[in-house]
């Protein structure tokens, strides 16, 4: 079983749609959780951290369920500029804990 | 603030040749990472440094890959000899330690022919 698993998609949605990505992780000792965004031929950049209480940043909402070891990202009112690969990322339990990336979910938003 | 710098941006070599990549992290960041990202996959950690000490190199193919971070600042990653399956983007990242955000460099795209 992979440490971090995502549905690779691709997701192809029209502008204005709501889209949700799911991710599961295998290490119950994981401490920190993130969604990164990676544009084509660019480096990954942090989109948002994910907290147990759930958190929102504009059109983006992230949720964490530690009991189920499940992370989600919801994008509302999709824009063309949201087209990218979204990487689910989990960090280990120590202060030196490494980041483990999922394989990424490809999103294409079309007019 | 300057970001993570990497060079070269692109490299094409033949199999069995050697290649080296360079990374300069964000000033003051104690932790430095090298990742390998194969097309269609997420980045995979190769090695993690805390200052100039290795914290995790469990996924580094040590028979051909080596890395160093002298003086706890710049780092180099070397492949010797390269194989076809080493074709990938090599990403360097740094963070100030703890559980803070990692910042990535633009990567080096390696093609092995």
Backbone of each chain as ProteinMPNN parsed JSONL, in Angstrom:
{"seq_chain_A": "XXXXXXXXXXXXXXXXXXXXXXXXXXXXXXXXXXXXXXXXXXXXXXXXXXXXXXXXXXXXXXXXXXXXXXXXXXXXXXXXXXXXXXXXXXXXXXXXXXXXXXXXXXXXXXX", "coords_chain_A": {"N_chain_A": [[0.846, -1.199, 0.0], [0.542, 2.212, -0.871], [2.11, 5.022, 0.766], [0.84, 7.504, 0.672], [-2.103, 8.076, -0.972], [-3.776, 9.119, -3.871], [-6.538, 9.9, -6.012], [-5.702, 9.87, -9.301], [-7.036, 11.159, -11.313], [-7.579, 12.226, -14.702], [-9.361, 15.212, -13.689], [-11.83, 16.939, -15.299], [-13.391, 19.84, -15.603], [-16.044, 22.311, -15.934], [-15.749, 25.911, -15.935], [-16.646, 27.476, -12.876], [-17.603, 25.248, -11.646], [-17.844, 22.954, -8.841], [-15.361, 21.047, -7.309], [-13.981, 18.1, -5.876], [-11.236, 16.663, -4.18], [-9.737, 13.677, -3.02], [-7.785, 11.995, -0.517], [-5.805, 9.482, 0.968], [-3.862, 8.305, 3.755], [-1.256, 6.23, 5.102], [0.291, 6.125, 7.431], [-0.292, 6.327, 10.71], [0.938, 7.899, 12.567], [1.503, 10.292, 11.445], [1.932, 13.823, 11.357], [1.548, 16.365, 10.203], [-0.23, 17.981, 7.562], [-0.801, 18.724, 4.156], [-1.844, 20.535, 1.233], [-0.38, 20.822, -1.872], [0.212, 22.706, -4.818], [0.966, 22.15, -8.209], [2.018, 23.547, -11.077], [2.212, 22.979, -14.641], [5.368, 21.812, -15.516], [6.58, 23.222, -13.512], [7.728, 24.005, -10.144], [6.486, 22.428, -7.089], [4.151, 24.225, -5.041], [3.09, 25.483, -1.914], [-0.303, 25.191, -1.229], [-2.244, 25.085, 0.825], [-2.231, 24.457, 4.348], [-3.526, 21.701, 6.264], [-5.889, 21.294, 8.751], [-7.146, 19.66, 11.703], [-9.586, 20.661, 12.449], [-10.614, 21.511, 10.154], [-10.253, 23.807, 7.486], [-10.445, 26.913, 5.705], [-9.765, 28.758, 2.759], [-10.547, 31.272, 1.037], [-11.889, 30.192, -1.926], [-11.214, 27.621, -1.437], [-11.379, 24.693, 0.506], [-10.205, 22.682, 3.072], [-10.129, 19.468, 4.582], [-9.576, 17.255, 7.318], [-9.542, 13.975, 8.467], [-8.585, 12.276, 11.024], [-9.134, 9.818, 12.209], [-10.006, 8.219, 10.132], [-7.902, 8.535, 8.49], [-7.778, 10.324, 6.333], [-7.859, 12.854, 3.873], [-9.128, 15.833, 2.428], [-9.819, 18.055, -0.322], [-11.637, 20.785, -1.341], [-12.74, 22.619, -4.046], [-14.379, 25.466, -4.85], [-16.446, 27.188, -7.264], [-14.792, 27.036, -9.665], [-11.936, 28.267, -11.413], [-10.328, 29.098, -14.546], [-7.653, 29.36, -14.044], [-7.194, 27.61, -12.01], [-6.417, 25.242, -13.024], [-4.201, 22.64, -12.776], [-1.847, 20.4, -11.153], [-2.705, 18.785, -8.196], [-1.272, 18.111, -5.179], [-1.318, 15.877, -2.551], [0.022, 15.944, 0.648], [1.911, 14.583, 3.265], [3.333, 14.791, 6.469], [5.861, 13.41, 8.562], [6.101, 12.34, 12.044], [8.133, 13.545, 13.542], [10.282, 16.366, 14.352], [12.008, 16.456, 12.307], [10.586, 15.282, 10.411], [9.926, 13.738, 7.328], [8.522, 14.888, 4.206], [5.924, 13.242, 2.536], [4.698, 12.617, -0.602], [1.64, 12.358, -2.422], [0.656, 10.938, -5.614], [-0.466, 12.912, -7.063], [-3.234, 14.809, -8.338], [-4.704, 15.544, -11.342], [-6.12, 18.482, -12.519], [-8.215, 20.005, -14.832], [-9.675, 22.924, -15.838], [-12.184, 24.06, -17.884], [-13.435, 26.458, -20.314]], "CA_chain_A": [[0.0, 0.0, 0.0], [1.315, 3.453, -0.916], [1.976, 5.821, 1.985], [-0.161, 8.535, 0.404], [-2.785, 7.704, -2.21], [-4.74, 10.049, -4.427], [-7.134, 9.599, -7.298], [-4.905, 10.684, -10.222], [-7.885, 11.844, -12.274], [-7.751, 13.669, -14.557], [-10.657, 15.833, -13.515], [-12.061, 17.92, -16.348], [-14.621, 20.482, -15.148], [-16.268, 23.648, -16.514], [-15.631, 27.047, -15.025], [-17.756, 27.644, -11.955], [-17.961, 23.974, -11.009], [-17.22, 22.567, -7.579], [-14.662, 19.778, -7.48], [-13.397, 17.615, -4.621], [-10.164, 15.675, -4.285], [-9.577, 12.876, -1.821], [-6.444, 11.459, -0.288], [-5.668, 8.676, 2.181], [-2.476, 8.086, 4.145], [-1.166, 4.965, 5.837], [1.03, 6.254, 8.686], [-1.161, 6.973, 11.704], [1.753, 8.816, 13.364], [1.728, 11.527, 10.682], [1.619, 14.991, 12.176], [1.155, 17.563, 9.46], [-0.875, 17.633, 6.291], [-0.786, 19.882, 3.275], [-2.091, 20.433, -0.198], [0.496, 21.605, -2.714], [-0.214, 22.859, -6.203], [2.091, 22.131, -9.129], [1.698, 23.877, -12.458], [2.974, 22.198, -15.612], [6.798, 22.088, -15.647], [6.989, 24.124, -12.439], [7.917, 23.335, -8.863], [5.318, 22.454, -6.2], [4.027, 25.356, -4.117], [2.09, 25.23, -0.882], [-1.63, 25.773, -1.413], [-2.746, 25.31, 2.174], [-2.087, 23.42, 5.356], [-4.805, 21.07, 6.597], [-6.01, 21.15, 10.192], [-8.198, 18.719, 12.118], [-10.867, 21.362, 12.552], [-10.998, 21.973, 8.827], [-9.902, 25.21, 7.262], [-10.907, 27.477, 4.445], [-9.009, 29.892, 2.24], [-11.272, 31.711, -0.146], [-12.699, 29.16, -2.578], [-10.613, 26.33, -1.117], [-11.648, 24.166, 1.84], [-9.496, 21.428, 3.333], [-10.631, 18.725, 5.736], [-8.746, 16.137, 7.774], [-10.179, 13.013, 9.359], [-7.47, 11.463, 11.522], [-9.594, 8.455, 12.5], [-10.071, 7.496, 8.852], [-6.664, 8.829, 7.786], [-8.35, 10.807, 5.079], [-7.739, 14.293, 3.68], [-9.865, 16.244, 1.247], [-9.719, 19.441, -0.783], [-12.807, 21.186, -2.109], [-12.57, 23.882, -4.761], [-15.665, 25.998, -5.312], [-16.413, 28.221, -8.303], [-13.503, 26.808, -10.328], [-11.438, 29.225, -12.406], [-9.381, 28.527, -15.506], [-6.324, 29.395, -13.431], [-7.055, 26.513, -11.048], [-5.888, 24.079, -13.745], [-2.888, 22.301, -12.216], [-1.837, 19.135, -10.416], [-2.839, 19.017, -6.759], [-0.517, 17.075, -4.476], [-1.601, 15.644, -1.139], [1.334, 15.788, 1.27], [1.839, 14.203, 4.669], [4.636, 14.913, 7.115], [6.052, 12.484, 9.666], [5.816, 12.797, 13.39], [9.239, 14.19, 14.254], [10.577, 17.696, 13.829], [12.714, 16.252, 11.056], [9.743, 14.402, 9.624], [9.991, 13.983, 5.898], [7.278, 15.017, 3.465], [5.603, 12.176, 1.591], [3.752, 13.156, -1.564], [0.842, 11.505, -3.271], [1.06, 11.029, -7.018], [-1.047, 14.106, -7.647], [-4.507, 14.759, -9.073], [-4.682, 16.546, -12.404], [-7.37, 19.214, -12.715], [-8.32, 20.923, -15.963], [-10.904, 23.703, -15.842], [-12.367, 24.55, -19.251], [-14.453, 27.535, -20.422]], "C_chain_A": [[0.876, 1.243, 0.0], [1.091, 4.252, 0.355], [0.913, 6.894, 1.849], [-0.782, 8.224, -0.947], [-3.808, 8.754, -2.602], [-5.345, 9.464, -5.682], [-6.405, 10.469, -8.324], [-5.736, 11.485, -11.215], [-7.57, 11.367, -13.682], [-9.208, 14.074, -14.341], [-10.76, 16.951, -14.548], [-13.394, 18.577, -16.05], [-14.792, 21.822, -15.83], [-16.021, 24.713, -15.464], [-16.86, 27.136, -14.138], [-18.151, 26.376, -11.225], [-17.288, 23.855, -9.644], [-16.593, 21.193, -7.76], [-13.996, 19.407, -6.162], [-12.346, 16.559, -4.898], [-10.027, 14.958, -2.948], [-8.185, 12.284, -1.742], [-6.49, 10.615, 0.977], [-4.189, 8.468, 2.475], [-2.408, 6.893, 5.086], [-0.509, 5.089, 7.21], [0.21, 7.038, 9.709], [-0.394, 7.955, 12.578], [2.021, 10.137, 12.635], [1.203, 12.723, 11.456], [1.043, 16.162, 11.399], [0.69, 17.169, 8.066], [-1.011, 18.896, 5.447], [-1.38, 19.514, 1.919], [-1.112, 21.379, -0.892], [-0.104, 21.652, -4.113], [1.041, 22.859, -7.068], [1.593, 22.423, -10.535], [2.642, 23.113, -13.383], [4.414, 22.702, -15.718], [7.301, 23.128, -14.631], [7.185, 23.325, -11.158], [6.632, 23.359, -8.039], [5.341, 23.689, -5.309], [2.898, 25.068, -3.149], [0.784, 25.953, -1.222], [-2.218, 26.081, -0.032], [-2.379, 24.146, 3.086], [-3.47, 22.883, 5.683], [-4.843, 20.814, 8.09], [-7.203, 20.262, 10.534], [-9.57, 19.384, 12.149], [-11.4, 21.777, 11.19], [-10.626, 23.433, 8.666], [-10.227, 25.613, 5.832], [-10.021, 28.643, 4.058], [-9.669, 30.308, 0.937], [-12.15, 30.596, -0.698], [-12.246, 27.744, -2.226], [-10.922, 25.939, 0.322], [-10.95, 22.827, 1.988], [-10.05, 20.788, 4.601], [-9.679, 17.576, 6.046], [-9.569, 15.272, 8.702], [-9.099, 12.054, 9.822], [-7.889, 10.011, 11.767], [-9.601, 7.612, 11.224], [-8.806, 7.676, 8.032], [-6.974, 9.301, 6.379], [-8.258, 12.336, 5.04], [-8.509, 14.663, 2.414], [-9.587, 17.713, 0.931], [-10.93, 19.72, -1.658], [-12.51, 22.539, -2.75], [-13.934, 24.307, -5.281], [-15.439, 27.029, -6.407], [-15.075, 28.166, -9.065], [-13.199, 27.872, -11.375], [-10.487, 28.501, -13.368], [-7.99, 28.404, -14.885], [-6.127, 28.318, -12.359], [-6.499, 25.251, -11.711], [-4.448, 23.83, -13.308], [-2.956, 20.875, -11.696], [-1.839, 19.456, -8.937], [-2.247, 17.817, -6.026], [-0.919, 17.037, -3.009], [-0.279, 15.295, -0.464], [1.169, 15.551, 2.764], [3.236, 14.283, 5.255], [4.697, 14.027, 8.35], [5.982, 13.146, 11.019], [6.939, 13.474, 14.132], [9.474, 15.576, 13.67], [11.39, 17.619, 12.546], [11.87, 15.44, 10.075], [9.732, 14.75, 8.154], [8.585, 14.169, 5.335], [7.116, 13.816, 2.546], [4.476, 12.681, 0.701], [2.908, 12.049, -2.182], [1.255, 11.715, -4.724], [0.458, 12.237, -7.724], [-2.346, 13.829, -8.382], [-4.504, 15.895, -10.077], [-6.07, 17.16, -12.562], [-7.237, 20.107, -13.942], [-9.677, 21.598, -15.889], [-11.041, 24.313, -17.234], [-13.488, 25.587, -19.293], [-15.855, 26.967, -20.63]], "O_chain_A": [[1.835, 1.333, 0.766], [0.021, 4.181, 0.959], [0.17, 7.167, 2.793], [-0.077, 8.118, -1.95], [-4.599, 9.215, -1.78], [-4.732, 8.624, -6.342], [-6.478, 11.694, -8.234], [-5.22, 12.382, -11.883], [-7.309, 10.176, -13.855], [-10.142, 13.383, -14.748], [-9.876, 17.802, -14.648], [-14.437, 17.946, -16.221], [-13.81, 22.422, -16.266], [-16.076, 24.451, -14.263], [-17.981, 26.901, -14.59], [-18.946, 26.42, -10.287], [-16.316, 24.545, -9.338], [-17.22, 20.284, -8.303], [-13.512, 20.268, -5.427], [-12.534, 15.676, -5.736], [-10.183, 15.559, -1.885], [-7.504, 12.098, -2.75], [-7.142, 10.99, 1.951], [-3.361, 8.454, 1.563], [-3.375, 6.581, 5.782], [-0.733, 4.239, 8.071], [0.041, 8.251, 9.591], [-1.009, 8.768, 13.268], [2.705, 11.007, 13.174], [0.17, 12.649, 12.121], [0.156, 16.864, 11.884], [1.14, 16.184, 7.481], [-1.295, 19.981, 5.954], [-1.411, 18.349, 1.522], [-1.018, 22.561, -0.559], [-0.831, 20.749, -4.527], [2.048, 23.477, -6.723], [0.838, 21.64, -11.111], [3.713, 22.665, -12.976], [4.647, 23.882, -15.979], [8.3, 23.811, -14.857], [6.859, 22.14, -11.085], [5.775, 24.215, -8.261], [6.401, 24.142, -4.877], [1.879, 24.484, -3.517], [0.769, 27.159, -1.468], [-2.636, 27.207, 0.235], [-2.238, 23.006, 2.644], [-4.475, 23.538, 5.408], [-3.937, 20.188, 8.639], [-8.144, 20.133, 9.751], [-10.588, 18.737, 11.905], [-12.496, 22.325, 11.081], [-10.685, 24.203, 9.624], [-10.276, 24.8, 4.909], [-9.58, 29.418, 4.908], [-9.381, 29.76, -0.127], [-13.051, 30.113, -0.013], [-12.848, 26.773, -2.683], [-10.753, 26.737, 1.244], [-11.084, 21.946, 1.139], [-10.395, 21.474, 5.563], [-9.06, 17.003, 5.15], [-10.219, 15.774, 9.619], [-8.736, 11.124, 9.101], [-7.102, 9.087, 11.56], [-9.242, 6.435, 11.246], [-8.648, 7.042, 6.988], [-6.497, 8.751, 5.386], [-8.536, 13.018, 6.027], [-8.538, 13.899, 1.449], [-9.18, 18.494, 1.792], [-11.212, 18.98, -2.6], [-12.085, 23.479, -2.079], [-14.564, 23.59, -6.058], [-14.385, 27.662, -6.476], [-14.328, 29.144, -9.093], [-14.077, 28.315, -12.115], [-9.928, 27.451, -13.052], [-7.251, 27.461, -15.168], [-5.017, 28.136, -11.858], [-6.148, 24.295, -11.02], [-3.585, 24.696, -13.452], [-3.995, 20.22, -11.786], [-1.069, 20.298, -8.474], [-2.661, 16.675, -6.224], [-0.864, 18.052, -2.314], [0.459, 14.44, -0.953], [0.391, 16.229, 3.436], [4.209, 13.888, 4.614], [3.721, 13.903, 9.091], [5.823, 14.362, 11.126], [6.735, 13.941, 15.253], [8.93, 15.917, 12.62], [11.461, 18.585, 11.787], [12.364, 14.973, 9.048], [9.553, 15.907, 7.775], [7.601, 13.686, 5.893], [8.058, 13.42, 1.858], [3.433, 13.117, 1.187], [3.395, 10.947, -2.433], [2.097, 12.561, -5.025], [0.831, 12.548, -8.855], [-2.535, 12.763, -8.969], [-4.326, 17.059, -9.719], [-7.064, 16.451, -12.717], [-6.276, 20.865, -14.075], [-10.71, 20.929, -15.878], [-10.136, 24.997, -17.711], [-14.371, 25.603, -18.435], [-16.818, 27.726, -20.74]]}, "seq_chain_B": "XXXXXXXXXXXXXXXXXXXXXXXXXXXXXXXXXXXXXXXXXXXXXXXXXXXXXXXXXXXXXXXXXXXXXXXXXXXXXXXXXXXXXXXXXXXXXXXXXXXXXXXXXXXXXXXXX", "coords_chain_B": {"N_chain_B": [[12.787, 38.362, -0.67], [15.208, 35.996, -1.631], [14.603, 32.981, -3.448], [14.852, 29.349, -3.456], [17.663, 28.304, -5.164], [18.654, 26.617, -8.111], [20.87, 24.778, -10.213], [22.194, 23.008, -13.091], [19.365, 24.114, -15.122], [18.478, 22.402, -17.033], [19.599, 19.247, -18.29], [21.2, 17.052, -20.445], [22.351, 13.854, -20.875], [24.326, 10.944, -21.722], [23.686, 7.483, -21.033], [25.504, 5.971, -18.407], [27.216, 8.09, -18.093], [28.366, 10.77, -15.915], [26.81, 13.123, -13.674], [26.136, 16.263, -12.096], [24.289, 18.159, -9.759], [23.382, 21.351, -8.454], [22.456, 23.162, -5.519], [21.214, 25.995, -3.845], [19.972, 26.878, -0.871], [17.249, 28.744, 0.718], [18.316, 31.557, 2.526], [19.395, 30.95, 5.803], [17.821, 28.735, 6.202], [17.774, 25.672, 7.748], [17.25, 23.069, 7.047], [17.532, 20.943, 4.293], [16.473, 19.454, 1.301], [16.55, 16.89, -1.182], [14.695, 15.89, -3.932], [13.335, 13.457, -6.18], [11.462, 13.62, -9.082], [9.572, 11.792, -11.103], [8.01, 11.746, -14.283], [4.546, 12.192, -14.091], [4.309, 11.356, -11.512], [4.357, 11.969, -7.934], [6.762, 14.01, -6.103], [9.625, 12.279, -4.847], [11.357, 11.725, -1.896], [14.858, 11.885, -1.781], [17.115, 12.497, -0.181], [17.697, 14.038, 2.988], [18.939, 16.798, 4.664], [20.035, 18.122, 7.768], [21.279, 21.021, 8.68], [24.612, 20.352, 8.079], [24.426, 17.659, 8.323], [23.251, 14.344, 7.578], [19.892, 13.43, 7.701], [17.963, 11.715, 6.698], [18.392, 9.284, 4.387], [17.263, 7.122, 3.269], [16.002, 6.413, 0.886], [17.78, 6.878, -1.081], [19.595, 5.827, -3.843], [22.365, 4.419, -3.175], [24.425, 3.23, -4.497], [24.87, 4.622, -6.772], [24.135, 7.254, -6.48], [25.062, 10.254, -4.817], [25.337, 12.708, -2.24], [26.108, 15.874, -0.848], [26.499, 18.361, 1.687], [28.297, 20.638, 2.312], [29.501, 22.749, 4.887], [26.946, 23.348, 5.617], [25.295, 24.849, 3.939], [25.108, 25.363, 0.748], [24.355, 22.657, -1.523], [25.238, 19.639, -3.251], [24.19, 17.202, -5.589], [24.982, 14.127, -6.916], [25.157, 11.883, -9.676], [26.389, 8.834, -10.618], [27.315, 5.984, -12.212], [24.979, 7.298, -14.637], [21.675, 6.044, -15.303], [19.104, 5.043, -17.635], [16.629, 5.135, -16.34], [16.953, 7.178, -14.559], [16.12, 9.509, -15.607], [14.392, 12.38, -14.969], [12.899, 15.019, -12.988], [14.855, 16.819, -10.782], [14.419, 18.03, -7.71], [15.163, 20.548, -5.405], [14.651, 21.494, -2.059], [13.958, 23.625, 0.773], [13.621, 24.349, 4.283], [12.954, 26.128, 7.375], [13.126, 24.407, 9.497], [11.553, 22.415, 12.125], [8.066, 22.033, 11.715], [7.556, 23.494, 9.493], [6.597, 25.169, 6.389], [7.838, 23.868, 3.297], [9.994, 25.133, 0.812], [10.39, 25.094, -2.637], [12.916, 24.757, -5.165], [13.345, 25.579, -8.711], [13.988, 23.255, -10.006], [15.921, 20.67, -11.706], [15.897, 19.425, -14.868], [16.537, 16.306, -15.928], [17.65, 14.39, -18.613], [18.345, 11.212, -19.656], [19.99, 9.554, -22.137]], "CA_chain_B": [[13.672, 37.273, -0.228], [15.533, 35.095, -2.726], [14.108, 31.625, -3.258], [15.817, 28.27, -3.601], [18.279, 28.348, -6.486], [19.193, 25.34, -8.6], [21.473, 24.775, -11.554], [21.577, 23.692, -14.225], [17.922, 23.898, -15.239], [18.297, 21.26, -17.928], [20.817, 18.5, -18.554], [21.028, 15.848, -21.251], [23.571, 13.06, -20.865], [24.147, 9.563, -22.146], [23.782, 6.54, -19.909], [26.833, 5.665, -17.862], [27.943, 9.322, -17.795], [28.151, 11.346, -14.59], [26.179, 14.44, -13.684], [26.028, 16.867, -10.768], [23.325, 19.251, -9.625], [23.719, 22.251, -7.357], [21.32, 23.821, -4.875], [21.467, 26.994, -2.81], [18.678, 27.048, -0.202], [16.918, 30.061, 1.245], [19.24, 31.919, 3.604], [18.936, 30.662, 7.153], [17.086, 27.463, 6.295], [18.682, 24.628, 8.214], [16.922, 21.767, 6.464], [17.589, 20.912, 2.835], [15.967, 18.19, 0.757], [16.592, 16.577, -2.61], [13.615, 15.012, -4.376], [13.281, 13.022, -7.567], [10.082, 13.546, -9.563], [9.409, 11.162, -12.408], [6.808, 12.245, -14.948], [3.288, 11.564, -13.709], [4.357, 10.948, -10.111], [4.717, 13.004, -6.984], [8.18, 13.999, -5.727], [10.073, 11.261, -3.901], [12.533, 12.202, -1.166], [16.104, 11.136, -1.915], [17.967, 12.741, 0.972], [17.353, 15.196, 3.797], [20.028, 17.296, 5.506], [19.805, 19.103, 8.81], [22.589, 21.675, 8.594], [25.411, 19.555, 7.148], [24.282, 16.25, 8.65], [22.181, 13.612, 6.895], [18.824, 12.98, 8.586], [17.263, 10.598, 6.063], [18.809, 8.957, 3.015], [16.811, 5.747, 3.1], [15.568, 6.151, -0.477], [18.846, 7.275, -2.009], [20.318, 4.658, -4.403], [23.716, 4.81, -2.795], [25.435, 2.679, -5.394], [25.13, 5.545, -7.878], [23.805, 8.624, -6.084], [25.691, 10.776, -3.604], [25.003, 14.104, -1.989], [26.808, 16.487, 0.27], [26.113, 19.723, 2.037], [29.421, 21.159, 3.074], [29.298, 24.028, 5.581], [25.547, 23.512, 5.965], [24.576, 25.812, 3.101], [24.892, 24.776, -0.572], [24.4, 21.196, -1.616], [25.347, 19.039, -4.578], [23.709, 15.836, -5.778], [25.713, 13.544, -8.039], [24.767, 10.567, -10.164], [27.544, 8.265, -11.304], [26.945, 6.382, -13.573], [23.544, 7.489, -14.836], [20.886, 5.035, -16.016], [17.952, 5.6, -18.349], [15.535, 5.378, -15.408], [17.223, 8.374, -13.756], [15.494, 10.659, -16.256], [13.418, 12.913, -14.024], [13.207, 16.356, -12.481], [15.455, 16.774, -9.45], [13.972, 19.219, -6.997], [15.76, 20.873, -4.112], [13.743, 22.264, -1.214], [14.499, 23.951, 2.088], [12.716, 24.94, 5.263], [13.721, 26.573, 8.54], [13.091, 23.406, 10.547], [10.245, 22.208, 12.73], [7.074, 21.518, 10.78], [7.232, 24.638, 8.642], [6.444, 24.993, 4.942], [9.013, 23.688, 2.454], [10.036, 25.923, -0.413], [11.069, 24.336, -3.676], [13.573, 25.393, -6.283], [12.703, 25.314, -9.999], [14.293, 21.903, -10.441], [16.787, 20.365, -12.846], [15.293, 18.365, -15.689], [17.597, 15.437, -16.447], [17.306, 13.381, -19.609], [19.434, 10.252, -19.88], [19.757, 8.889, -23.434]], "C_chain_B": [[13.916, 36.336, -1.394], [15.021, 33.7, -2.389], [15.227, 30.612, -3.342], [16.345, 28.303, -5.036], [18.828, 26.98, -6.855], [19.841, 25.56, -9.96], [22.102, 23.417, -11.816], [20.065, 23.468, -14.244], [17.621, 22.67, -16.079], [19.654, 20.579, -18.146], [20.459, 17.27, -19.366], [22.361, 15.121, -21.272], [23.265, 11.683, -21.426], [24.3, 8.662, -20.933], [25.246, 6.228, -19.646], [27.695, 6.918, -17.651], [27.619, 9.777, -16.371], [27.526, 12.726, -14.727], [26.09, 14.95, -12.253], [25.067, 18.033, -10.822], [23.695, 20.06, -8.388], [22.473, 22.924, -6.804], [21.824, 24.817, -3.836], [20.144, 27.293, -2.123], [18.435, 28.501, 0.198], [17.82, 30.335, 2.456], [18.626, 31.641, 4.976], [18.158, 29.368, 7.31], [18.047, 26.332, 6.628], [18.467, 23.297, 7.5], [16.867, 21.866, 4.949], [17.24, 19.51, 2.36], [16.284, 18.097, -0.737], [15.479, 15.571, -2.901], [13.848, 14.622, -5.829], [11.809, 12.954, -7.973], [10.073, 13.004, -10.982], [8.073, 11.603, -12.976], [5.569, 11.471, -14.525], [3.242, 11.107, -12.26], [4.619, 12.158, -9.223], [6.201, 12.945, -6.665], [8.47, 12.908, -4.702], [11.343, 11.75, -3.229], [13.726, 11.282, -1.406], [16.945, 11.272, -0.653], [17.545, 14.032, 1.653], [18.54, 15.533, 4.683], [19.473, 18.219, 6.583], [21.163, 19.743, 9.045], [23.468, 20.832, 7.661], [25.376, 18.068, 7.462], [23.104, 15.619, 7.94], [21.168, 13.104, 7.916], [18.143, 11.737, 8.024], [17.809, 10.42, 4.654], [18.361, 7.546, 2.658], [16.388, 5.416, 1.671], [16.589, 6.6, -1.522], [19.554, 6.024, -2.53], [21.827, 4.877, -4.261], [24.804, 4.213, -3.687], [25.778, 3.653, -6.521], [24.905, 7.012, -7.517], [24.608, 8.998, -4.842], [25.315, 12.24, -3.465], [25.812, 14.601, -0.814], [26.318, 17.902, 0.474], [27.205, 20.272, 2.949], [29.047, 22.509, 3.668], [27.816, 24.321, 5.84], [24.775, 24.515, 5.142], [24.248, 25.154, 1.759], [24.963, 23.259, -0.514], [24.603, 20.778, -3.063], [24.826, 17.614, -4.529], [24.391, 15.295, -7.03], [25.15, 12.178, -8.395], [25.933, 10.038, -10.992], [27.551, 6.752, -11.155], [25.427, 6.484, -13.713], [22.939, 6.321, -15.613], [19.699, 5.724, -16.679], [16.836, 5.99, -17.373], [15.776, 6.565, -14.473], [16.648, 9.63, -14.403], [14.324, 11.134, -15.4], [13.747, 14.384, -13.786], [13.739, 16.195, -11.064], [15.186, 18.109, -8.776], [14.734, 19.349, -5.687], [14.756, 21.721, -3.341], [14.433, 22.584, 0.101], [13.394, 24.463, 2.99], [13.519, 25.288, 6.499], [13.747, 25.568, 9.68], [11.724, 23.357, 11.202], [9.291, 21.64, 11.701], [6.625, 22.623, 9.83], [7.14, 24.259, 7.163], [7.79, 24.792, 4.272], [8.88, 24.55, 1.216], [10.906, 25.187, -1.426], [11.792, 25.247, -4.659], [12.906, 24.998, -7.583], [13.005, 23.933, -10.557], [15.293, 21.847, -11.578], [16.161, 19.204, -13.587], [16.4, 17.57, -16.347], [17.018, 14.45, -17.451], [18.528, 12.511, -19.839], [19.111, 9.463, -21.146], [20.511, 7.566, -23.531]], "O_chain_B": [[12.977, 35.921, -2.074], [15.001, 33.286, -1.23], [16.405, 30.966, -3.304], [15.573, 28.327, -5.995], [19.394, 26.276, -6.019], [19.417, 26.409, -10.745], [22.507, 22.734, -10.875], [19.552, 22.692, -13.437], [16.624, 21.983, -15.857], [20.7, 21.228, -18.181], [19.533, 16.535, -19.024], [23.383, 15.698, -21.643], [22.106, 11.302, -21.586], [24.946, 9.016, -19.947], [26.087, 6.226, -20.545], [28.788, 6.824, -17.092], [26.724, 9.243, -15.716], [27.683, 13.405, -15.741], [25.981, 14.165, -11.311], [25.03, 18.792, -11.79], [24.241, 19.537, -7.416], [21.54, 23.221, -7.55], [22.731, 24.526, -3.057], [19.267, 27.906, -2.732], [19.299, 29.363, 0.037], [18.05, 29.46, 3.29], [17.499, 32.041, 5.267], [17.866, 28.95, 8.43], [19.0, 26.066, 5.896], [19.394, 22.497, 7.368], [16.234, 22.764, 4.395], [17.662, 18.514, 2.947], [16.284, 19.099, -1.451], [15.338, 14.554, -2.222], [14.471, 15.353, -6.599], [11.003, 12.314, -7.298], [10.506, 13.664, -11.927], [7.114, 11.809, -12.233], [5.543, 10.242, -14.592], [2.245, 10.533, -11.822], [5.041, 13.217, -9.687], [6.842, 11.928, -6.929], [7.666, 12.649, -3.806], [12.297, 12.143, -3.902], [13.626, 10.064, -1.258], [17.432, 10.277, -0.117], [17.101, 14.984, 1.01], [19.082, 14.666, 5.368], [18.554, 18.999, 6.335], [22.086, 19.1, 9.545], [23.072, 20.621, 6.515], [26.185, 17.299, 6.943], [22.08, 16.267, 7.72], [21.534, 12.43, 8.879], [17.789, 10.822, 8.767], [17.693, 11.321, 3.823], [18.993, 6.864, 1.851], [16.412, 4.249, 1.282], [16.277, 6.685, -2.71], [20.065, 5.236, -1.734], [22.468, 5.456, -5.139], [25.959, 4.636, -3.639], [26.83, 3.541, -7.151], [25.43, 7.906, -8.181], [24.81, 8.183, -3.942], [25.015, 12.919, -4.447], [26.155, 13.845, 0.095], [25.798, 18.546, -0.437], [27.055, 20.356, 4.168], [28.363, 23.312, 3.033], [27.471, 25.432, 6.243], [23.724, 24.993, 5.569], [23.234, 24.467, 1.637], [25.541, 22.667, 0.398], [24.19, 21.479, -3.986], [25.007, 16.909, -3.535], [24.374, 15.937, -8.08], [24.722, 11.418, -7.526], [26.401, 10.685, -11.928], [27.778, 6.265, -10.047], [24.685, 5.827, -12.984], [23.59, 5.701, -16.454], [19.34, 6.847, -16.325], [16.182, 7.019, -17.539], [14.9, 6.918, -13.683], [16.686, 10.705, -13.805], [13.385, 10.381, -15.14], [14.728, 14.917, -14.305], [13.132, 15.508, -10.243], [15.657, 19.161, -9.208], [14.919, 18.374, -4.958], [14.085, 22.574, -3.922], [15.378, 21.902, 0.499], [12.364, 24.948, 2.522], [14.64, 24.807, 6.668], [14.331, 25.844, 10.728], [10.841, 24.153, 10.881], [9.704, 20.822, 10.88], [5.466, 22.677, 9.418], [7.552, 23.173, 6.754], [8.769, 25.451, 4.62], [7.798, 24.682, 0.644], [12.003, 24.724, -1.113], [11.344, 26.356, -4.947], [11.995, 24.17, -7.579], [12.338, 23.487, -11.492], [15.494, 22.817, -12.31], [15.922, 18.139, -13.018], [17.116, 18.076, -17.211], [16.031, 13.768, -17.177], [19.606, 13.003, -20.173], [18.084, 8.788, -21.221], [20.427, 6.881, -24.55]]}, "name": "protein", "num_of_chains": 2, "seq": "XXXXXXXXXXXXXXXXXXXXXXXXXXXXXXXXXXXXXXXXXXXXXXXXXXXXXXXXXXXXXXXXXXXXXXXXXXXXXXXXXXXXXXXXXXXXXXXXXXXXXXXXXXXXXXXXXXXXXXXXXXXXXXXXXXXXXXXXXXXXXXXXXXXXXXXXXXXXXXXXXXXXXXXXXXXXXXXXXXXXXXXXXXXXXXXXXXXXXXXXXXXXXXXXXXXXXXXXXXXXXXXX"}
